[in-house]
Amino acid sequence: MKSQIIKELGEADILLPSLIADGLAANDRVKVRMSALQAAAQHAQAPEQRPTDLSTECRAARIAPADLASLIGGAHRTATGRLAAPGLAALIGDIENDTRAMIRAVNAGRSSEGQSAERRLGTMQRAGLLTIGDEIDFTRVARLTGAQEEADSLHRLVMDLHKALNRIAADCAEDTLDGAHVYGLAADDKPAVVAFMRGLNATRALKFDHPGLDTMATRAGERLLIQNDIGTTDAHVMVIAVLGLTVTVNYTDVHLARAKFFVRLFDGFAAIWSGLDRHTGTNLADENAFYLVTGQFQGNTAQARDDFLTALGAALVFLIDWNKARKLLRTWLSKDDAIRLLDWAARNRIGHRAFLELGGNELLGAAVRNAAPHRIGFGERLDRALGRTAAVEFLKAALRAATEGLQAGRSVRLVRDQIEADLVRHLDRADGALLAIVTRQLGLAHDLAAALNRDLSALQSGVSGDRKLLAARASRIEQKADRIAIEAREEITRLKAEPLIAQLVDRVEEAVDELEQAAFIASLAPAAMPPTLSAALAELCKVAIGGIETAASGLAAAAEVPEGRRADSDDALAAVLRLMDSEHAADAQERAITALVFTAGFDVATSLSGLELARAIERATDRLASFGHLLRQYIMIDLAG
């Protein structure tokens, strides 16, 4: 490769490495200076806000911070509506000089590209964009620093020059080191490059067919520079400077959210980051802004430094198409949960590129259409259809399935089938969560029946409890059961769940109502109820308690049926049969109590309270029997599915 460069460039290749290093250093400076120009415009437009602090970025680019701080802090809007700032003329001159240093380096490596850049810079000069003065129009700031597609700007020229420098450096590299193009390295530089490439190569495959992640390393004076182009997006580059055990990261991005995401990936390291609060001024649209984020890590040992470099390399693949993935996921989740999901995918080295590669939105849309056309409406977010936790878990599984499927060479159809099956499981789990609410209802019914049974058992022993306390407690339980039923119906409606679940809720609510009525009647019954009657009523109450316990066990088994467990379906169906038996036993016991009342010659109050109490408890068992019939239908639907 070096011989080809010699033939093409003659003796210019002797100067090329130092020119490239100078050009890259100029790139660092000009980006900070353009950030300062943006910050000055922002402060002039909103002087009440605190001026942006670029001191960290200045030191990283070897610029004296004081001058730029003075320029930003002193920026103001003139009476004619222009931007004025101390040292503004010198700043514009420095921006032009840095740009020319980059052009010189490109000229030395690729003269045609250098000449093209010269012509573009000349056009800007003739348009007055680089005219030196202490006042300029705000629109001129936008033309200098903007990165819009429709019009050329100095910022776009700088980005193009930066990319050209990357290509030239790769072409004239003396060697490759674990995939990085390197030249002019000292022996002590290689461990740091190897550490960075170790991380990069560990996750590189997760970009799949997407271009990017080319790395170049060189020595610039006393520092080692490692540079990566990340993807194809303009202004999305990372330059790392290593000086001894100190690592300085200069990361540029057009998306502030992605820059914040990038920084969060290193929360396990004691790195100091700045630049995340960058904003544009009133006349500088967000899409024309770019963010220069600087991080500095001071290692205690070479191993600590190298661990940080490895983490930097491993993180880059998760930045490719990050914003695209974020926007897509926001159609299915909340904005914050979409970002948390991408953070999880990066930390678990799953990523999002495979998901996008296999169709992304269409992949999920097909799964919804095929697996749940009636449960999830068109355009409906998954967190509303499944619940937040279930939706996040499902999308985690979808990202993992896409990555593992693409890595294994599986077909899109196979991955889609896997995602559809997982969606069905999550919908079944949503039904399971609703069944858990019904179980809570049954728990309250059990509490009520147990309290009534304790009261009746006490009467057998001649002990009369506080009847008013029993009635008050039963009323509180019934009210709580009503609230749970309302909650369940709302969730059933929201999740478009199986209608039979709503009917199960209704039957348990009716059983609770009957038991509360029974407690009310018991509170009015004579204190000296005959032992034979109280014993018969207590026996009926025990039947009801047994029915409630059977209903709960059957419901728990039914919740496991969607998982394909045959034993659970058998247990659930057996519980349904026991519920029928309980209802028959309750009928028989209620008739026995009726016969006792009609033959024993009790007084009117005792007879009426005994009959009404028995009927209320028996009606509760009728509701449980109806619950059993519905539960059998629900089980059969799952088994048929």
SEPA-714521 format. One record per residue (C-alpha): x, y, z; residue number from 0. Coordinates in Angstrom, 2 decimals. Layout:
BEGIN
         x         y         z   doke
         X         Y         Z    NUM
...
//
This chain:
BEGIN
         x         y         z   doke
      0.00      0.00      0.00      0
      2.82      2.44      0.79      1
      4.36      1.91     -2.65      2
      1.10      2.88     -4.32      3
      1.00      6.07     -2.31      4
      4.59      6.88     -3.32      5
      3.80      6.44     -7.02      6
      0.69      8.58     -6.75      7
      2.02     11.36     -4.57      8
      5.80     11.37     -5.16      9
      7.62     12.85     -2.18     10
      4.50     14.39     -0.68     11
      3.93     11.25      1.33     12
      6.86     12.22      3.57     13
      4.85     15.21      4.80     14
      1.46     13.52      4.64     15
      1.33     11.95      8.13     16
      2.17     15.23      9.85     17
     -0.24     17.12      7.57     18
     -3.01     14.69      8.42     19
     -2.24     15.07     12.13     20
     -2.30     18.86     11.70     21
     -5.55     18.63      9.75     22
     -7.19     16.48     12.42     23
     -6.01     18.86     15.12     24
     -7.45     21.76     13.09     25
    -10.71     19.82     12.83     26
    -10.86     19.59     16.64     27
    -10.25     23.34     16.93     28
    -12.67     24.49     14.27     29
    -15.54     22.46     15.74     30
    -14.97     24.04     19.14     31
    -14.82     27.48     17.55     32
    -18.04     26.91     15.62     33
    -19.62     25.73     18.88     34
    -18.44     28.98     20.45     35
    -20.03     30.95     17.62     36
    -23.31     29.12     18.16     37
    -23.07     29.67     21.92     38
    -22.45     33.39     21.37     39
    -25.53     33.64     19.15     40
    -27.55     31.80     21.77     41
    -26.40     34.09     24.58     42
    -27.09     37.20     22.52     43
    -30.61     35.98     21.85     44
    -31.23     34.91     25.48     45
    -28.88     36.97     27.70     46
    -30.79     35.96     30.84     47
    -29.53     32.39     30.43     48
    -26.15     31.28     31.72     49
    -23.47     31.38     28.99     50
    -22.33     27.99     27.69     51
    -19.06     26.79     29.22     52
    -16.67     25.33     26.63     53
    -13.59     25.22     28.82     54
    -13.31     21.42     28.76     55
    -13.66     21.33     24.97     56
    -11.11     24.14     24.62     57
     -8.51     22.33     26.67     58
     -9.08     19.11     24.73     59
     -8.52     20.98     21.44     60
     -5.52     22.93     22.82     61
     -7.33     26.31     22.71     62
     -7.04     28.87     25.50     63
    -10.48     28.84     27.21     64
    -10.41     32.46     28.42     65
    -10.79     34.10     25.00     66
    -13.80     32.03     24.01     67
    -15.39     32.47     27.43     68
    -15.03     36.24     27.04     69
    -16.50     36.11     23.55     70
    -19.54     34.04     24.59     71
    -20.19     35.98     27.79     72
    -19.91     39.36     26.03     73
    -22.10     38.45     23.06     74
    -25.11     40.71     22.57     75
    -27.65     41.83     20.00     76
    -26.96     45.26     18.52     77
    -29.54     47.95     17.90     78
    -29.64     46.84     14.26     79
    -30.36     43.21     15.23     80
    -26.90     41.82     14.57     81
    -24.58     39.70     16.70     82
    -21.67     41.51     18.34     83
    -19.03     39.96     20.61     84
    -15.49     40.74     21.79     85
    -12.97     38.88     19.66     86
    -15.56     37.90     17.05     87
    -13.33     39.02     14.17     88
    -10.42     36.93     15.47     89
    -12.73     33.92     15.90     90
    -13.90     34.10     12.28     91
    -10.29     34.41     11.15     92
     -9.28     31.39     13.23     93
    -12.18     29.37     11.81     94
    -10.98     30.14      8.28     95
     -7.36     29.30      9.17     96
     -8.36     25.96     10.68     97
    -10.41     25.15      7.59     98
     -7.43     25.98      5.36     99
     -5.19     23.71      7.44    100
     -7.61     20.88      6.76    101
     -7.68     21.73      3.05    102
     -3.86     21.65      2.92    103
     -3.85     18.14      4.37    104
     -6.52     16.96      1.92    105
     -4.67     18.63     -0.96    106
     -1.53     16.67     -0.09    107
     -3.39     13.37     -0.18    108
     -6.08     13.93     -2.80    109
     -5.55     17.07     -4.80    110
     -8.87     16.90     -6.65    111
    -10.83     16.85     -3.38    112
     -8.62     19.60     -1.97    113
     -9.21     21.79     -5.01    114
    -12.95     21.21     -4.78    115
    -12.85     22.27     -1.14    116
    -10.86     25.37     -2.12    117
    -13.54     26.33     -4.62    118
    -16.30     25.87     -2.05    119
    -14.41     27.99      0.47    120
    -13.86     30.64     -2.21    121
    -17.60     30.73     -2.93    122
    -18.28     31.31      0.74    123
    -15.69     34.08      0.86    124
    -17.25     35.84     -2.13    125
    -20.63     35.56     -0.45    126
    -19.17     37.41      2.56    127
    -19.54     34.50      4.98    128
    -15.94     34.79      6.18    129
    -15.65     38.57      6.13    130
    -13.89     39.58      9.34    131
    -15.73     41.98     11.66    132
    -16.95     42.39     15.22    133
    -20.57     42.26     14.11    134
    -22.35     39.73     11.88    135
    -25.93     38.80     10.99    136
    -27.49     35.91     12.88    137
    -28.37     34.32      9.55    138
    -24.67     34.28      8.76    139
    -24.05     32.26     11.93    140
    -26.53     29.71     10.62    141
    -24.79     29.65      7.20    142
    -21.44     29.06      8.89    143
    -22.44     26.47     11.48    144
    -25.50     24.79      9.96    145
    -25.42     21.29      8.52    146
    -28.56     21.40      6.40    147
    -28.72     19.32      3.23    148
    -30.18     21.95      0.91    149
    -27.44     24.57      1.18    150
    -23.66     24.49      1.53    151
    -22.14     25.79      4.74    152
    -18.73     26.02      6.35    153
    -19.78     23.33      8.82    154
    -20.66     20.96      5.95    155
    -17.34     21.75      4.27    156
    -15.50     20.92      7.50    157
    -17.39     17.63      7.81    158
    -16.52     16.70      4.23    159
    -12.87     17.58      4.80    160
    -12.85     15.48      7.96    161
    -14.22     12.49      6.06    162
    -11.64     13.04      3.30    163
     -8.85     13.08      5.90    164
    -10.15      9.77      7.26    165
    -10.00      8.20      3.80    166
     -6.51      9.55      3.08    167
     -5.24      8.34      6.44    168
     -6.66      4.86      5.74    169
     -5.09      4.78      2.26    170
     -1.62      5.76      3.43    171
     -1.59      3.72      6.59    172
      1.69      1.98      7.24    173
      0.00     -0.99      8.83    174
     -3.21     -2.37     10.28    175
     -3.50     -3.27     13.93    176
     -6.44     -5.51     14.82    177
     -8.37     -3.86     12.00    178
     -7.33     -0.24     12.66    179
     -5.36      1.70     10.05    180
     -2.29      2.99     11.88    181
      0.77      5.04     11.02    182
      3.49      6.81     12.89    183
      2.76      4.96     16.13    184
      5.27      4.65     18.92    185
      5.74      1.27     20.59    186
      3.88      2.51     23.67    187
      0.83      3.42     21.56    188
     -0.04     -0.08     20.44    189
     -1.60     -1.43     23.69    190
     -4.11      1.44     23.69    191
     -5.07      0.83     20.05    192
     -5.36     -2.91     20.71    193
     -7.61     -2.21     23.72    194
     -9.92      0.03     21.67    195
    -10.12     -2.47     18.82    196
    -10.79     -5.31     21.27    197
    -14.06     -3.64     22.22    198
    -14.88     -2.59     18.66    199
    -14.32     -6.06     17.25    200
    -16.35     -7.67     20.06    201
    -19.53     -5.89     18.90    202
    -18.73     -4.98     15.28    203
    -20.81     -7.87     13.91    204
    -23.96     -6.31     15.40    205
    -23.96     -3.65     12.67    206
    -24.54     -6.44     10.11    207
    -24.49     -4.96      6.59    208
    -24.38     -1.32      7.65    209
    -21.18      0.55      6.69    210
    -19.05      2.27      9.28    211
    -16.76      1.73     12.28    212
    -13.56      2.29     10.29    213
    -10.76      3.22     12.67    214
     -7.56      5.18     12.14    215
     -4.81      5.77     14.68    216
     -1.79      8.05     14.50    217
      0.59      9.95     16.70    218
      0.21     13.74     16.79    219
      3.04     15.21     18.84    220
      2.89     13.76     22.31    221
     -0.61     12.31     21.92    222
     -2.01      9.16     20.34    223
     -5.12      9.87     18.26    224
     -7.72      7.19     17.60    225
    -10.52      8.13     15.27    226
    -13.69      6.31     14.24    227
    -16.28      7.38     11.68    228
    -19.08      5.41     13.45    229
    -21.62      5.28     10.60    230
    -22.48      7.26      7.49    231
    -24.12     10.22      9.20    232
    -22.36     13.54      8.78    233
    -21.06     15.14     11.99    234
    -21.14     11.77     13.75    235
    -17.50     11.09     14.54    236
    -15.45     10.23     17.60    237
    -11.83     11.23     18.12    238
     -9.93      9.86     21.13    239
     -6.72     11.42     22.39    240
     -4.52      9.32     24.67    241
     -1.80     11.02     26.67    242
     -0.21      8.69     29.20    243
     -3.05      7.35     31.34    244
     -5.45     10.13     30.33    245
     -8.09      9.50     27.68    246
     -9.96     12.45     26.15    247
    -13.00     11.73     23.98    248
    -14.37     14.25     21.49    249
    -17.73     13.03     20.24    250
    -19.87     14.95     17.76    251
    -23.54     14.25     17.11    252
    -26.54     16.00     15.62    253
    -28.88     14.30     18.10    254
    -28.62     15.41     21.72    255
    -30.65     12.39     22.90    256
    -28.16     10.01     21.28    257
    -25.24     11.92     22.79    258
    -26.80     11.52     26.25    259
    -27.38      7.82     25.56    260
    -23.72      7.44     24.56    261
    -22.49      9.08     27.76    262
    -24.76      6.92     29.96    263
    -23.13      3.77     28.62    264
    -20.00      4.70     30.59    265
    -21.65      5.27     33.96    266
    -19.40      2.54     35.37    267
    -16.31      4.68     34.72    268
    -15.23      7.81     36.57    269
    -15.20      9.87     33.38    270
    -16.10     13.57     33.34    271
    -18.35     14.67     30.47    272
    -19.35     18.10     29.24    273
    -21.31     19.58     26.37    274
    -24.60     17.76     26.87    275
    -26.53     20.99     27.47    276
    -25.81     22.57     24.10    277
    -28.72     24.49     22.54    278
    -29.09     26.66     19.46    279
    -30.27     30.25     19.45    280
    -33.67     31.46     18.30    281
    -32.60     31.82     14.68    282
    -30.63     28.58     14.63    283
    -32.97     25.68     14.01    284
    -32.34     22.48     15.94    285
    -31.68     20.52     12.77    286
    -28.77     22.88     12.02    287
    -27.08     22.38     15.38    288
    -24.45     19.84     16.24    289
    -23.26     18.86     19.68    290
    -19.63     18.47     20.64    291
    -19.43     16.28     23.72    292
    -16.11     15.96     25.51    293
    -15.25     13.30     28.02    294
    -12.09     12.79     30.03    295
    -11.02      9.67     31.89    296
     -7.97      9.62     34.13    297
     -6.79      6.06     34.64    298
     -4.84      5.00     37.71    299
     -3.19      2.21     35.76    300
     -2.65      1.27     32.14    301
     -5.20     -1.51     32.63    302
     -7.86      0.97     33.81    303
     -7.12      3.20     30.81    304
     -7.35      0.25     28.43    305
    -10.62     -0.95     30.00    306
    -12.14      2.44     29.25    307
    -10.84      2.34     25.68    308
    -12.31     -1.15     25.24    309
    -15.69      0.09     26.49    310
    -15.55      3.01     24.05    311
    -14.89      0.69     21.14    312
    -17.66     -1.73     22.14    313
    -20.26      1.06     22.43    314
    -19.97      2.52     18.94    315
    -22.02     -0.07     17.07    316
    -25.03      0.80     19.22    317
    -24.98      4.39     17.91    318
    -25.54      3.36     14.29    319
    -29.18      4.05     13.32    320
    -29.92      4.72     17.00    321
    -32.25      7.62     16.29    322
    -34.08      5.61     13.65    323
    -34.64      2.80     16.15    324
    -35.73      5.27     18.85    325
    -38.37      6.84     16.59    326
    -39.67      3.43     15.58    327
    -39.91      2.14     19.15    328
    -41.71      5.32     20.22    329
    -44.70      4.17     18.16    330
    -45.00      1.16     20.46    331
    -43.77      2.53     23.82    332
    -43.40      5.82     25.65    333
    -40.44      8.01     24.71    334
    -38.55      7.25     27.92    335
    -39.18      3.51     27.74    336
    -37.96      3.42     24.12    337
    -34.64      4.92     25.21    338
    -34.42      2.58     28.20    339
    -34.99     -0.36     25.85    340
    -32.13      0.75     23.59    341
    -29.94      1.21     26.66    342
    -30.76     -2.34     27.77    343
    -30.04     -3.69     24.27    344
    -26.63     -1.98     24.21    345
    -25.61     -3.10     27.70    346
    -26.62     -6.67     26.90    347
    -24.86     -6.56     23.51    348
    -28.03     -7.30     21.59    349
    -28.43     -3.99     19.83    350
    -31.12     -2.81     17.43    351
    -29.53     -3.10     13.98    352
    -30.79     -6.66     13.35    353
    -34.29     -5.55     14.34    354
    -34.13     -2.75     11.74    355
    -32.50     -5.02      9.19    356
    -35.37     -7.52      9.43    357
    -38.06     -4.91      8.95    358
    -38.44     -3.15     12.31    359
    -41.91     -1.66     12.30    360
    -43.20     -4.14      9.73    361
    -41.81     -7.00     11.80    362
    -43.87     -5.91     14.81    363
    -46.87     -4.90     12.72    364
    -47.06     -8.34     11.11    365
    -46.81    -10.01     14.51    366
    -49.71     -7.91     15.81    367
    -51.86     -8.50     12.70    368
    -51.32    -12.25     12.77    369
    -51.28    -12.95     16.50    370
    -53.66    -10.39     17.97    371
    -55.79     -8.62     15.33    372
    -58.69     -8.13     17.74    373
    -56.67     -7.45     20.88    374
    -54.38     -4.69     19.59    375
    -55.87     -2.00     17.40    376
    -54.17     -0.38     14.43    377
    -51.69      2.21     15.66    378
    -52.24      1.23     19.30    379
    -49.17      1.29     21.52    380
    -48.12     -2.02     22.99    381
    -47.78     -0.63     26.49    382
    -51.48      0.22     26.40    383
    -52.47     -3.15     24.99    384
    -50.21     -5.35     27.13    385
    -49.33     -3.08     30.01    386
    -46.01     -1.28     30.32    387
    -43.95     -4.07     31.87    388
    -45.23     -6.76     29.51    389
    -44.72     -4.51     26.46    390
    -41.10     -3.77     27.39    391
    -40.40     -7.45     28.04    392
    -41.96     -8.43     24.71    393
    -39.87     -5.88     22.79    394
    -36.73     -7.03     24.58    395
    -37.51    -10.54     23.37    396
    -38.17     -9.21     19.85    397
    -34.79     -7.44     19.71    398
    -33.07    -10.57     20.99    399
    -34.91    -12.82     18.52    400
    -33.98    -10.53     15.62    401
    -30.30    -10.42     16.58    402
    -29.95    -14.12     17.28    403
    -31.97    -15.00     14.19    404
    -29.90    -12.85     11.84    405
    -26.66    -14.07     13.37    406
    -27.77    -17.66     12.87    407
    -28.91    -17.03      9.30    408
    -32.57    -17.76     10.00    409
    -35.23    -16.55      7.60    410
    -37.30    -13.45      8.28    411
    -40.38    -15.68      8.39    412
    -38.88    -17.87     11.11    413
    -37.95    -14.85     13.23    414
    -41.40    -13.37     12.65    415
    -43.05    -16.61     13.76    416
    -40.93    -16.58     16.92    417
    -41.95    -12.99     17.68    418
    -45.62    -13.78     17.01    419
    -45.49    -16.76     19.37    420
    -43.92    -14.57     22.04    421
    -46.62    -11.94     21.56    422
    -49.29    -14.62     22.08    423
    -47.51    -15.67     25.29    424
    -47.50    -12.10     26.54    425
    -51.19    -11.73     25.74    426
    -51.82    -14.95     27.66    427
    -49.82    -13.52     30.53    428
    -51.96    -10.40     30.39    429
    -54.99    -12.68     30.77    430
    -53.13    -14.35     33.62    431
    -52.75    -10.98     35.32    432
    -56.51    -10.47     35.01    433
    -57.15    -13.91     36.46    434
    -54.93    -12.87     39.36    435
    -57.37    -10.02     40.01    436
    -60.21    -12.57     40.14    437
    -58.14    -14.54     42.65    438
    -57.99    -11.42     44.83    439
    -61.79    -11.30     44.67    440
    -62.00    -14.92     45.76    441
    -59.64    -14.14     48.62    442
    -62.06    -11.49     49.89    443
    -64.98    -13.90     49.52    444
    -63.02    -16.41     51.61    445
    -62.35    -13.79     54.31    446
    -66.06    -12.98     54.45    447
    -67.20    -16.61     54.62    448
    -64.58    -17.39     57.28    449
    -65.75    -14.47     59.45    450
    -69.34    -15.66     59.14    451
    -68.32    -19.21     60.01    452
    -66.48    -18.04     63.13    453
    -69.60    -16.20     64.28    454
    -71.84    -19.23     63.71    455
    -69.37    -21.57     65.42    456
    -69.30    -19.25     68.43    457
    -73.09    -19.41     68.66    458
    -72.86    -23.21     68.95    459
    -70.79    -22.69     72.09    460
    -73.26    -20.16     73.48    461
    -70.96    -17.23     72.83    462
    -72.50    -14.26     71.08    463
    -69.96    -12.07     69.28    464
    -70.29     -8.45     68.27    465
    -72.85     -8.74     65.46    466
    -72.54     -5.10     64.44    467
    -68.76     -5.55     64.06    468
    -69.38     -8.58     61.81    469
    -71.76     -6.61     59.59    470
    -69.42     -3.61     59.40    471
    -66.46     -5.78     58.47    472
    -68.50     -7.63     55.84    473
    -69.57     -4.30     54.34    474
    -65.95     -3.11     54.09    475
    -64.91     -6.35     52.42    476
    -67.80     -6.11     49.95    477
    -66.87     -2.52     49.06    478
    -63.25     -3.50     48.50    479
    -64.40     -6.39     46.30    480
    -66.49     -3.94     44.27    481
    -63.48     -1.71     43.70    482
    -61.44     -4.70     42.54    483
    -64.23     -5.71     40.16    484
    -64.32     -2.20     38.66    485
    -60.53     -2.28     38.24    486
    -60.76     -5.68     36.58    487
    -63.45     -4.55     34.12    488
    -61.42     -1.49     33.17    489
    -58.36     -3.64     32.50    490
    -60.41     -6.18     30.55    491
    -61.76     -3.38     28.35    492
    -58.34     -1.78     27.91    493
    -56.63     -5.05     27.05    494
    -59.55     -6.33     24.95    495
    -59.25     -9.55     26.92    496
    -61.34    -12.71     26.59    497
    -64.96    -11.72     27.52    498
    -65.32    -14.82     29.70    499
    -62.91    -13.21     32.20    500
    -65.40    -10.38     32.73    501
    -68.10    -12.96     33.44    502
    -65.83    -14.68     35.96    503
    -65.41    -11.32     37.69    504
    -69.19    -10.88     37.76    505
    -69.85    -14.30     39.31    506
    -67.35    -13.79     42.13    507
    -68.69    -10.30     42.77    508
    -72.21    -11.77     43.06    509
    -70.96    -14.45     45.47    510
    -69.36    -11.75     47.64    511
    -72.63     -9.79     47.60    512
    -74.57    -12.87     48.80    513
    -72.06    -13.55     51.58    514
    -72.23     -9.90     52.69    515
    -76.01    -10.22     52.78    516
    -75.62    -13.36     54.87    517
    -73.41    -11.47     57.34    518
    -76.00     -8.70     57.54    519
    -78.76    -11.22     58.32    520
    -76.55    -12.89     60.92    521
    -76.09     -9.51     62.63    522
    -79.89     -9.30     63.05    523
    -80.46    -12.90     64.20    524
    -81.37    -13.58     67.83    525
    -78.35    -13.84     70.10    526
    -79.62    -17.12     71.57    527
    -79.90    -19.13     68.36    528
    -80.57    -22.83     69.02    529
    -77.37    -24.92     68.77    530
    -78.92    -27.29     66.26    531
    -79.68    -24.44     63.87    532
    -76.36    -22.64     64.32    533
    -74.52    -25.94     63.78    534
    -76.44    -26.61     60.56    535
    -75.74    -23.08     59.32    536
    -72.05    -23.39     60.23    537
    -71.90    -26.64     58.23    538
    -73.41    -24.85     55.22    539
    -70.88    -22.05     55.64    540
    -68.05    -24.62     55.57    541
    -69.39    -25.93     52.27    542
    -69.25    -22.39     50.87    543
    -65.69    -21.97     52.15    544
    -64.69    -25.22     50.49    545
    -66.28    -24.03     47.24    546
    -64.33    -20.77     47.34    547
    -61.08    -22.62     47.93    548
    -61.86    -24.98     45.05    549
    -62.63    -22.04     42.74    550
    -59.30    -20.43     43.63    551
    -57.31    -23.62     42.98    552
    -59.13    -24.16     39.67    553
    -58.43    -20.60     38.61    554
    -54.72    -20.95     39.45    555
    -54.51    -24.12     37.36    556
    -56.41    -22.48     34.47    557
    -53.89    -19.63     34.41    558
    -51.16    -22.15     33.60    559
    -53.07    -23.86     30.77    560
    -51.83    -21.41     28.05    561
    -48.29    -22.53     28.85    562
    -49.22    -25.94     27.45    563
    -49.23    -27.82     30.74    564
    -51.66    -30.71     30.39    565
    -51.59    -31.50     34.09    566
    -52.83    -27.97     34.87    567
    -55.78    -28.34     32.50    568
    -56.67    -31.63     34.20    569
    -56.44    -29.97     37.63    570
    -58.60    -27.05     36.50    571
    -61.29    -29.31     35.03    572
    -61.25    -31.46     38.18    573
    -61.81    -28.30     40.25    574
    -64.84    -27.47     38.11    575
    -66.35    -30.85     38.95    576
    -65.70    -30.29     42.67    577
    -67.48    -26.94     42.42    578
    -70.53    -28.72     41.06    579
    -70.34    -31.16     43.97    580
    -70.09    -28.23     46.43    581
    -73.17    -26.64     44.95    582
    -75.11    -29.90     45.28    583
    -73.92    -30.29     48.87    584
    -75.02    -26.73     49.64    585
    -78.43    -27.38     48.13    586
    -78.84    -30.45     50.31    587
    -77.71    -28.63     53.45    588
    -80.01    -25.66     52.75    589
    -82.98    -28.03     52.41    590
    -82.00    -29.74     55.66    591
    -82.01    -26.35     57.40    592
    -85.41    -25.53     55.88    593
    -86.81    -28.82     57.18    594
    -85.34    -28.12     60.63    595
    -86.95    -24.68     60.81    596
    -90.36    -26.01     59.77    597
    -90.33    -28.90     62.29    598
    -88.46    -27.58     65.33    599
    -90.99    -24.95     66.43    600
    -88.52    -22.02     66.62    601
    -89.84    -18.52     67.18    602
    -90.52    -16.34     64.15    603
    -87.30    -14.26     64.37    604
    -85.15    -17.37     64.72    605
    -86.95    -19.17     61.90    606
    -86.78    -16.24     59.46    607
    -83.13    -15.46     60.19    608
    -82.20    -19.12     59.84    609
    -84.01    -19.49     56.51    610
    -82.71    -16.23     55.02    611
    -79.18    -16.88     56.22    612
    -79.19    -20.37     54.67    613
    -80.61    -19.08     51.38    614
    -77.99    -16.30     51.12    615
    -75.12    -18.74     51.69    616
    -76.65    -21.25     49.24    617
    -77.04    -18.53     46.60    618
    -73.33    -17.78     47.01    619
    -72.55    -21.42     46.19    620
    -74.85    -21.17     43.16    621
    -72.72    -18.26     41.93    622
    -69.60    -20.34     42.48    623
    -71.12    -23.18     40.45    624
    -71.83    -20.73     37.63    625
    -68.22    -19.58     38.01    626
    -67.18    -23.20     37.49    627
    -69.15    -23.52     34.24    628
    -67.53    -20.35     32.89    629
    -64.11    -21.53     33.99    630
    -64.60    -24.76     32.03    631
    -65.46    -22.74     28.89    632
    -62.36    -20.62     29.36    633
    -60.16    -23.72     29.71    634
    -61.65    -25.33     26.61    635
    -60.96    -22.19     24.55    636
    -57.30    -22.28     25.61    637
    -57.02    -25.99     24.87    638
    -58.60    -25.48     21.44    639
    -56.11    -22.67     20.72    640
//
